[in-house]
Amino acid sequence: MRIVIAEDSALFREGLARLLAEAGHEVVAAVGDADALLDAVARHRPDFAVIDVRMPPTMTSDGARAARRLREEHPRLPMLLLSQHIETRQCVPLVATGGFGYLLKDRVLRVDDFLDAVRRVAAGGSALDPEIVAALLDSAGRGDPLNALTGREQEVLALAAEGLTNAAIARRLVLSGRTVETHMRSIFQKLGIPDTGDGHRRVLAVLAYMSRTTPG
C-alpha cells in the first residue's frame, strides 16, 4: 500500500516509516503536523493514513480533527489513529464508518499486532485498542444501557470492537461460535443497535456508548 504518516515526533515517525517499509508498504509522505497531513493526502492520494491524535499546531486533538476532515473529503481512505493517551471525543463520528482504527502508541511495539491492525483497517474493518474499549466500558455510568450487559457480554463486546470475528472471539474465550452469536444478538438488542446491513454492527455497539457519554 501507499501510506502517509502524520506524527510530530521525528524519531517515532522514522520508526513507523521503517516498520511499514519493511512490511512491504511504500511510505509516500511522512509529515509532522495536521496541515501537512491534509496537503500530503491531497497530493499523493494514498491508500492508507497513519495519524497521531495530538500534533501541531495546537498539540491537542489536531490529528483527530484532521482525520474527521479527511473522512469527509476522502471517505474511502482507511486510517489508523495513534495516541499516547485515550482521547475519544473527536473520534466518535469515525468509529462506525469502517476502515478506521485507534490504537495506543505502545501497541506499535507489538509489531505483529500493529501490522495486523493495519491489514484489518485497510480491508475496511476496524481496530480499537482493547485498553480504549475497556476504559469505555469501565466508565459507564448509572442508567447507561451498557450496565444491562453481563460480564461475558462486555468481554465479547470488547473483543468485537477490536475487530475480531465471531470465530476469533470464540477461540479467545473458549466458547462455541453459536454461543458468541447469541451474545452478540443480546448485545445489539440491549443497546438498541439495528441490523444496518453494513457489516459494522460490532463497532456501532461501541459507538452507541461513546455517543451517550462523550460531550458534544
BAFI-3210 file (N, C-alpha, C; in Angstrom, 3 decimals, decimal comma, padded with zeros to 6 digits):
// residues 216
n [1|2|3|4|5|6|7|8|9|10|11|12|13|14|15|16|17|18|19|20|21|22|23|24|25|26|27|28|29|30|31|32|33|34|35|36|37|38|39|40|41|42|43|44|45|46|47|48|49|50|51|52|53|54|55|56|57|58|59|60|61|62|63|64|65|66|67|68|69|70|71|72|73|74|75|76|77|78|79|80|81|82|83|84|85|86|87|88|89|90|91|92|93|94|95|96|97|98|99|100|101|102|103|104|105|106|107|108|109|110|111|112|113|114|115|116|117|118|119|120|121|122|123|124|125|126|127|128|129|130|131|132|133|134|135|136|137|138|139|140|141|142|143|144|145|146|147|148|149|150|151|152|153|154|155|156|157|158|159|160|161|162|163|164|165|166|167|168|169|170|171|172|173|174|175|176|177|178|179|180|181|182|183|184|185|186|187|188|189|190|191|192|193|194|195|196|197|198|199|200|201|202|203|204|205|206|207|208|209|210|211|212|213|214|215|216]
n.u [000,841|000,312|001,289|000,586|002,129|001,503|002,967|004,261|006,621|009,837|011,530|009,792|008,189|010,022|010,582|008,082|007,827|009,958|009,222|006,803|007,734|009,461|007,562|006,628|005,262|004,780|005,903|004,720|004,703|005,811|004,929|004,804|002,712|-000,784|-001,803|000,052|-000,459|-003,044|-002,414|-000,586|-002,156|-003,952|-002,168|-000,811|-002,710|-003,040|-003,229|-003,701|-003,649|-001,693|-002,110|-001,216|-002,897|-002,507|-001,034|000,957|-000,888|-001,743|-001,285|-003,243|-005,980|-005,436|-004,697|-006,780|-008,933|-008,175|-008,361|-011,124|-011,861|-010,586|-012,057|-014,451|-013,661|-012,286|-013,754|-013,284|-010,777|-008,761|-007,853|-005,605|-005,482|-003,216|-002,232|-000,870|-002,417|-005,777|-008,197|-011,295|-013,271|-013,149|-013,145|-015,511|-017,442|-016,123|-015,797|-017,713|-017,557|-016,082|-013,008|-011,323|-009,172|-007,978|-005,381|-003,361|-000,088|001,889|001,172|002,302|004,795|004,363|004,811|003,604|000,885|000,339|000,767|-001,153|-003,446|-003,242|-003,656|-006,326|-007,773|-007,166|-008,527|-011,066|-012,113|-012,184|-010,189|-009,756|-008,039|-007,747|-007,475|-008,634|-011,273|-011,849|-011,654|-013,827|-015,927|-015,559|-016,071|-018,751|-021,751|-024,380|-027,559|-026,848|-027,191|-025,236|-024,871|-026,674|-025,549|-024,160|-021,250|-019,855|-020,897|-019,843|-017,147|-017,206|-018,093|-015,929|-013,873|-014,995|-015,086|-012,419|-012,135|-012,216|-013,457|-016,491|-015,696|-013,018|-013,349|-014,653|-012,599|-010,775|-012,146|-012,777|-015,255|-018,228|-018,960|-021,648|-022,517|-021,191|-022,435|-024,997|-024,492|-023,742|-026,112|-027,699|-026,323|-026,645|-029,415|-029,880|-028,532|-029,888|-029,133|-029,662|-029,900|-028,044|-026,977|-024,475|-022,252|-020,911|-021,893|-020,789|-018,909|-020,622|-021,946|-020,070|-019,864|-022,399|-022,253|-020,156|-021,263|-023,241|-021,890|-019,932|-019,248|-020,823]
n.v [-001,202|002,331|004,704|007,400|009,036|010,765|012,328|013,945|013,527|013,143|010,929|008,786|008,881|008,213|005,620|004,355|004,621|003,044|000,536|000,022|000,072|-002,115|-004,052|-004,173|-002,031|001,199|004,223|007,212|009,776|011,467|013,308|016,135|017,619|018,622|020,193|019,708|017,030|017,022|018,291|016,428|014,140|015,120|015,581|013,124|011,101|008,644|005,096|004,597|005,951|006,855|008,318|010,612|011,464|013,778|016,635|019,356|022,265|023,003|021,040|019,540|017,949|017,894|016,088|014,196|015,815|016,501|013,983|013,591|015,503|014,464|012,133|013,163|014,359|012,364|009,738|006,987|006,455|004,487|004,753|004,916|005,818|007,011|007,272|008,498|008,684|008,007|009,329|010,275|012,004|013,482|011,353|009,982|010,266|008,762|006,101|004,147|004,059|002,289|000,944|002,125|002,731|002,810|003,054|002,719|004,091|002,345|-000,041|-000,259|-001,237|-003,885|-005,585|-007,487|-007,373|-004,696|-004,549|-006,364|-004,949|-002,818|-004,193|-005,105|-002,698|-001,537|-003,249|-002,415|-002,899|-002,681|-001,509|-001,309|-000,331|-002,588|-001,504|000,986|000,309|-001,032|001,075|002,603|000,885|000,498|003,010|003,404|004,945|005,119|003,990|003,838|002,039|000,068|-001,004|-002,982|-005,135|-008,377|-009,631|-011,367|-010,623|-008,063|-008,691|-009,982|-007,862|-006,072|-007,500|-007,807|-005,159|-004,728|-005,762|-008,454|-011,480|-013,446|-016,114|-015,853|-014,612|-016,648|-018,556|-017,136|-016,828|-019,367|-020,510|-021,712|-021,068|-020,573|-019,783|-017,334|-015,893|-015,755|-014,147|-011,774|-011,053|-010,541|-008,349|-006,400|-006,137|-005,203|-002,765|-001,472|-001,543|-001,573|-003,880|-002,820|-003,684|-003,038|-004,276|-003,367|-003,601|-004,401|-002,409|-000,277|-000,794|-000,044|002,619|003,551|003,644|005,540|007,813|008,431|009,119|010,978|014,427|016,841]
n.w [000,000|-000,502|001,727|003,964|006,636|009,612|012,155|014,947|016,359|015,348|015,612|016,266|014,014|012,002|012,798|012,448|009,665|008,776|009,806|008,424|005,803|005,809|006,006|003,510|002,438|000,830|001,874|001,156|002,068|004,988|007,584|009,938|011,086|011,339|009,207|007,192|006,850|005,654|003,253|002,186|001,768|-000,130|-002,201|-002,713|-002,715|-001,069|-000,127|002,457|005,784|008,561|011,610|014,099|017,063|018,673|017,557|016,148|014,925|017,575|019,418|020,654|019,818|017,100|015,093|015,159|014,485|011,902|010,784|010,813|008,942|006,696|006,384|005,483|003,069|001,742|001,733|001,463|002,368|004,297|007,729|010,473|013,738|016,202|019,626|022,721|024,919|026,022|024,069|023,029|022,082|019,565|017,891|017,843|015,618|013,716|014,344|013,573|010,835|009,356|008,038|009,886|012,636|016,035|018,085|021,027|021,396|022,336|021,338|018,846|019,325|019,592|017,115|015,345|016,113|015,522|012,705|011,912|012,650|010,857|008,463|008,821|009,027|006,555|004,911|005,234|007,698|011,317|014,079|017,329|020,192|022,897|025,476|025,223|024,656|027,038|028,858|028,102|028,717|031,475|032,491|032,358|033,302|035,862|034,824|032,200|029,148|028,799|031,256|031,419|030,221|030,584|032,363|030,666|028,197|028,007|027,742|025,263|023,651|023,894|022,610|020,079|019,267|018,882|016,435|016,022|014,620|014,992|015,174|015,959|018,418|019,759|019,897|021,505|023,929|024,519|023,690|022,009|018,544|018,104|020,633|020,915|018,864|019,952|022,204|020,890|019,570|021,785|022,883|020,857|020,944|023,599|023,508|021,576|018,863|015,514|012,709|010,264|007,945|006,985|007,934|010,191|012,785|015,210|015,841|015,922|018,276|020,213|019,452|020,130|022,907|023,229|022,069|023,883|026,175|025,694|025,642|023,450]
ca.u [000,000|000,946|000,878|001,007|002,282|001,498|003,442|005,127|007,920|010,641|012,053|008,695|007,784|011,002|010,398|006,881|008,117|010,820|008,432|005,854|008,502|009,945|006,405|006,303|004,465|005,503|005,560|004,838|004,921|005,871|004,848|004,798|001,605|-002,082|-001,946|000,870|-001,182|-004,102|-001,758|000,025|-003,212|-004,455|-001,147|-000,379|-003,842|-002,539|-004,175|-003,820|-003,024|-001,420|-002,242|-001,096|-004,035|-002,020|000,005|000,840|-000,322|-002,147|-000,872|-004,384|-006,519|-005,355|-004,677|-008,128|-009,779|-007,780|-008,913|-012,549|-011,945|-010,210|-013,170|-015,424|-013,118|-011,822|-014,498|-012,815|-009,393|-008,610|-006,933|-005,310|-005,054|-002,351|-002,183|-000,294|-003,478|-007,102|-008,987|-012,345|-014,287|-013,112|-013,184|-016,844|-018,078|-015,324|-015,693|-018,609|-017,518|-015,314|-011,710|-010,854|-008,596|-007,471|-004,525|-002,369|001,194|002,715|000,759|003,208|005,931|003,965|004,820|002,610|-000,443|000,201|000,620|-002,465|-004,429|-003,141|-004,310|-007,768|-008,322|-007,025|-009,556|-012,382|-012,543|-011,931|-009,198|-009,758|-007,193|-008,546|-007,463|-009,612|-012,591|-012,024|-011,908|-015,204|-016,834|-015,391|-016,566|-020,195|-022,433|-025,670|-028,591|-026,368|-027,592|-024,190|-024,996|-027,543|-024,769|-023,495|-019,790|-019,419|-021,254|-018,867|-015,926|-017,446|-018,141|-014,578|-013,126|-015,596|-014,681|-011,048|-012,189|-012,198|-014,653|-017,125|-014,867|-011,834|-013,801|-014,920|-011,313|-010,153|-012,880|-013,046|-016,699|-018,650|-019,353|-023,076|-022,646|-020,767|-023,519|-026,080|-024,067|-023,771|-027,518|-028,164|-025,695|-027,310|-030,771|-029,834|-028,050|-030,752|-028,386|-030,362|-029,106|-027,986|-026,537|-023,196|-021,161|-020,183|-022,726|-019,951|-018,352|-021,761|-022,249|-019,162|-020,241|-023,586|-021,796|-019,351|-022,145|-024,036|-021,083|-018,967|-019,908|-020,822]
ca.v [000,000|003,646|005,176|008,686|009,044|012,079|012,124|015,090|013,068|012,702|009,591|007,828|008,923|007,433|004,222|003,881|004,520|001,880|-000,662|-000,200|-000,244|-003,493|-004,933|-004,191|-000,873|002,378|005,448|008,265|011,037|011,384|014,719|016,357|018,410|018,319|020,860|018,970|015,782|017,292|018,562|015,202|013,263|015,713|015,485|011,765|010,169|007,358|004,009|004,414|007,024|006,642|009,689|010,877|012,264|015,085|017,170|020,788|023,443|023,282|019,907|018,950|016,852|018,332|014,932|013,619|016,733|016,332|012,697|013,816|016,224|013,524|011,211|013,878|014,638|011,097|008,781|005,608|006,355|003,853|005,491|004,363|006,862|006,587|008,253|008,028|008,726|007,716|010,502|009,756|012,973|013,782|010,109|009,389|010,105|007,928|004,713|003,220|004,261|001,247|001,428|003,032|002,121|003,720|002,278|003,395|004,006|001,208|-001,185|-000,332|-002,053|-005,271|-005,408|-008,340|-006,818|-003,445|-004,821|-006,994|-003,867|-002,112|-005,026|-005,121|-001,385|-001,358|-004,071|-001,853|-003,287|-001,782|-001,951|-000,449|-000,867|-003,142|-000,606|002,037|-000,297|-001,297|002,351|002,989|000,022|000,712|004,319|003,511|005,474|004,531|004,258|003,620|000,715|-000,931|-001,668|-004,151|-006,237|-009,258|-009,575|-012,077|-009,802|-006,978|-009,277|-010,208|-006,552|-005,525|-008,216|-007,484|-003,802|-004,815|-006,212|-009,904|-012,133|-014,327|-017,310|-015,485|-014,390|-017,972|-019,167|-016,384|-017,041|-020,807|-020,680|-022,144|-019,972|-020,294|-019,021|-015,957|-015,271|-015,452|-012,983|-010,585|-010,682|-009,952|-007,028|-005,487|-005,902|-004,376|-001,426|-000,882|-001,398|-002,312|-004,512|-001,855|-004,357|-002,539|-005,076|-002,717|-003,554|-004,522|-001,107|000,574|-001,003|000,829|003,989|003,910|004,038|006,757|008,932|008,769|009,553|011,994|015,705|017,243]
ca.w [000,000|-000,432|003,050|004,510|008,085|010,247|013,528|015,217|016,841|014,211|015,870|016,140|012,610|011,247|013,153|011,759|008,231|008,560|010,086|007,328|004,592|005,941|005,815|002,091|002,039|000,364|002,600|000,149|002,774|006,443|007,950|011,366|011,614|010,745|007,910|006,231|006,572|004,671|001,967|001,686|001,261|-001,371|-003,239|-003,033|-002,795|-000,572|000,137|003,906|006,556|009,980|012,100|015,528|017,516|019,133|016,688|015,918|015,588|018,958|020,254|021,365|019,014|015,708|014,204|015,104|013,703|010,502|010,346|010,522|007,670|005,637|006,170|004,672|001,743|001,143|002,572|001,335|002,830|005,610|008,580|011,793|014,657|017,297|020,701|023,974|025,917|025,485|023,736|022,147|021,672|018,143|017,118|017,878|014,308|012,825|014,796|012,875|009,387|008,695|007,600|010,929|013,820|017,051|018,963|021,836|020,694|022,729|020,520|017,708|019,734|019,341|015,667|014,674|016,389|014,790|011,274|011,739|012,699|009,578|007,434|009,041|008,691|005,108|004,268|005,529|009,026|012,434|015,058|018,505|021,235|023,993|026,625|024,945|024,841|028,469|029,533|027,795|029,460|032,916|032,900|032,137|034,482|036,187|033,846|030,845|028,663|028,936|032,557|031,249|029,674|031,538|032,282|029,461|027,039|027,928|027,184|023,840|023,002|023,837|021,577|018,784|018,919|018,390|015,061|015,941|014,121|015,971|015,327|016,729|019,793|020,319|020,246|022,594|025,179|024,614|023,559|020,687|017,677|018,313|021,882|020,638|018,086|020,902|022,983|020,040|019,372|023,040|022,995|019,928|021,433|024,803|023,170|020,559|017,612|014,463|011,653|009,171|006,736|006,506|008,455|011,281|013,982|016,391|016,168|016,266|019,687|020,946|019,111|020,907|024,239|023,132|021,765|025,070|027,312|025,302|025,394|022,055]
c.u [000,873|000,404|001,429|001,055|002,271|001,805|004,458|006,500|008,716|011,141|010,975|008,226|008,719|010,851|009,183|007,152|008,957|010,047|007,491|006,576|009,003|008,817|005,928|005,471|005,361|005,014|005,799|005,034|004,925|005,994|004,654|003,685|000,337|-002,257|-001,154|000,231|-002,239|-003,506|-001,194|-001,013|-003,758|-003,462|-000,891|-001,523|-003,442|-003,657|-004,501|-003,141|-002,861|-001,292|-002,109|-002,248|-003,598|-000,839|-000,087|-000,282|-000,678|-001,713|-002,014|-004,886|-006,493|-005,371|-006,045|-009,067|-009,454|-008,336|-010,395|-012,714|-011,600|-011,344|-014,249|-014,937|-012,686|-012,469|-014,002|-011,372|-009,347|-007,597|-006,812|-004,758|-004,223|-002,320|-001,509|-001,345|-004,821|-007,879|-010,037|-013,258|-014,312|-013,297|-014,572|-017,453|-017,346|-015,447|-016,516|-018,527|-016,814|-014,009|-011,114|-010,300|-008,063|-006,703|-003,693|-000,986|002,040|002,333|001,690|004,406|005,636|003,731|003,741|001,196|-000,684|-000,029|-000,695|-003,566|-004,423|-003,862|-005,825|-008,396|-008,257|-008,095|-010,966|-012,919|-012,183|-010,876|-009,181|-008,920|-008,047|-008,549|-008,463|-011,016|-012,857|-012,327|-013,333|-016,187|-016,765|-016,002|-018,065|-020,895|-023,745|-026,689|-028,137|-026,757|-026,513|-024,235|-025,882|-026,781|-024,183|-021,981|-019,273|-019,736|-020,302|-017,539|-016,067|-017,444|-016,744|-013,766|-013,675|-015,179|-013,229|-011,015|-012,168|-013,520|-015,270|-016,269|-013,638|-012,189|-014,045|-013,630|-010,697|-010,817|-013,222|-014,555|-017,006|-019,034|-020,806|-023,298|-022,255|-021,846|-024,682|-025,736|-024,160|-025,208|-028,068|-027,598|-026,412|-028,713|-030,765|-029,397|-028,898|-030,048|-029,075|-029,398|-029,128|-027,515|-025,185|-021,997|-020,422|-021,002|-021,884|-019,410|-019,472|-022,141|-021,354|-019,518|-021,448|-023,188|-021,068|-020,248|-022,927|-023,197|-020,061|-019,682|-019,829|-019,847]
c.v [001,248|004,357|006,567|008,563|010,491|011,888|013,221|014,695|012,496|011,273|008,539|007,751|008,072|005,945|003,614|003,658|003,284|000,582|-000,986|-000,554|-001,682|-004,499|-004,921|-003,032|000,269|003,606|006,621|009,637|010,771|012,812|014,878|017,207|018,161|018,957|020,138|017,630|015,992|017,538|017,285|014,249|013,804|015,507|014,043|010,776|008,773|006,331|003,904|005,586|006,595|008,030|009,745|011,786|013,667|015,533|018,687|021,059|023,610|022,199|019,401|017,771|017,192|017,158|014,300|014,515|016,642|015,025|012,832|014,539|015,308|012,548|011,864|014,041|013,380|009,943|007,342|005,419|005,675|004,635|004,839|005,482|006,257|007,675|007,640|007,932|008,475|009,011|010,070|010,812|013,210|012,532|009,490|009,234|009,142|006,438|003,758|003,319|003,138|001,812|002,399|002,242|003,167|002,888|003,191|003,121|002,813|-000,058|-001,354|-001,211|-003,538|-005,377|-006,224|-007,806|-005,550|-003,689|-005,525|-005,944|-003,077|-002,890|-004,995|-003,796|-001,155|-002,132|-003,562|-002,203|-002,251|-002,380|-000,944|-001,105|-001,401|-002,260|000,537|001,503|-000,536|-000,015|002,816|002,171|000,291|002,016|004,486|003,948|004,765|004,916|004,058|002,210|-000,347|-001,632|-002,902|-005,354|-007,081|-009,100|-010,243|-011,270|-008,626|-007,478|-009,464|-008,887|-005,961|-006,188|-007,917|-006,101|-003,745|-005,243|-007,718|-010,432|-012,976|-015,564|-017,020|-015,234|-015,729|-018,658|-018,475|-016,716|-018,506|-021,034|-021,261|-020,920|-019,587|-019,482|-017,564|-015,223|-014,887|-014,224|-011,710|-010,126|-010,006|-008,541|-006,025|-005,136|-004,962|-002,941|-000,748|-000,641|-002,224|-002,956|-003,592|-002,473|-003,901|-003,268|-004,484|-002,651|-003,635|-003,157|-000,133|000,404|-000,120|002,293|004,446|004,357|005,384|007,983|009,391|009,404|010,614|013,309|016,090|018,343]
c.w [000,000|000,805|003,337|006,033|008,569|011,726|013,842|015,758|015,673|014,389|015,690|014,692|011,749|011,534|012,475|010,279|007,939|008,762|008,930|006,030|004,639|005,763|004,371|001,591|001,568|001,134|001,652|000,778|004,267|006,954|009,457|011,914|010,804|009,373|006,835|005,877|005,499|003,295|001,357|001,103|-000,056|-002,511|-003,674|-003,207|-002,332|-000,405|001,620|004,588|008,006|010,607|013,621|015,946|017,923|018,280|016,671|014,910|017,055|019,933|021,129|020,544|017,530|014,726|014,050|014,304|012,225|009,945|010,002|009,189|006,506|005,348|005,314|003,235|000,999|001,909|002,503|001,804|004,201|006,440|009,950|012,666|015,780|018,364|021,915|025,069|025,250|025,306|022,708|021,532|020,161|017,278|017,033|016,483|013,380|013,119|013,952|011,363|008,651|008,169|008,591|012,101|014,760|018,063|019,843|021,236|021,108|021,978|019,323|018,045|019,594|017,830|014,967|014,880|015,573|013,303|010,978|011,765|011,404|008,488|007,587|008,620|007,180|004,338|004,550|006,896|010,068|013,352|016,192|019,587|022,380|025,233|026,452|025,171|026,326|029,229|029,298|028,621|030,965|033,394|032,693|033,421|034,738|035,141|032,411|030,398|028,803|030,284|032,475|030,712|030,802|031,402|031,023|028,206|026,891|027,374|025,683|023,085|022,863|022,736|020,185|018,332|018,476|016,928|014,903|015,404|015,226|016,237|016,180|018,192|020,481|020,740|021,462|023,935|025,426|024,686|022,188|019,858|017,872|019,589|021,675|019,842|018,992|021,740|022,145|019,802|020,621|023,223|022,107|020,428|022,628|024,507|022,097|019,247|016,527|013,491|010,444|007,868|006,227|007,089|009,631|012,567|015,251|016,818|016,525|017,738|020,558|020,691|019,931|022,298|024,183|022,899|022,993|026,169|026,978|025,038|023,930|021,795]
res [m|r|i|v|i|a|e|d|s|a|l|f|r|e|g|l|a|r|l|l|a|e|a|g|h|e|v|v|a|a|v|g|d|a|d|a|l|l|d|a|v|a|r|h|r|p|d|f|a|v|i|d|v|r|m|p|p|t|m|t|s|d|g|a|r|a|a|r|r|l|r|e|e|h|p|r|l|p|m|l|l|l|s|q|h|i|e|t|r|q|c|v|p|l|v|a|t|g|g|f|g|y|l|l|k|d|r|v|l|r|v|d|d|f|l|d|a|v|r|r|v|a|a|g|g|s|a|l|d|p|e|i|v|a|a|l|l|d|s|a|g|r|g|d|p|l|n|a|l|t|g|r|e|q|e|v|l|a|l|a|a|e|g|l|t|n|a|a|i|a|r|r|l|v|l|s|g|r|t|v|e|t|h|m|r|s|i|f|q|k|l|g|i|p|d|t|g|d|g|h|r|r|v|l|a|v|l|a|y|m|s|r|t|t|p|g]
***
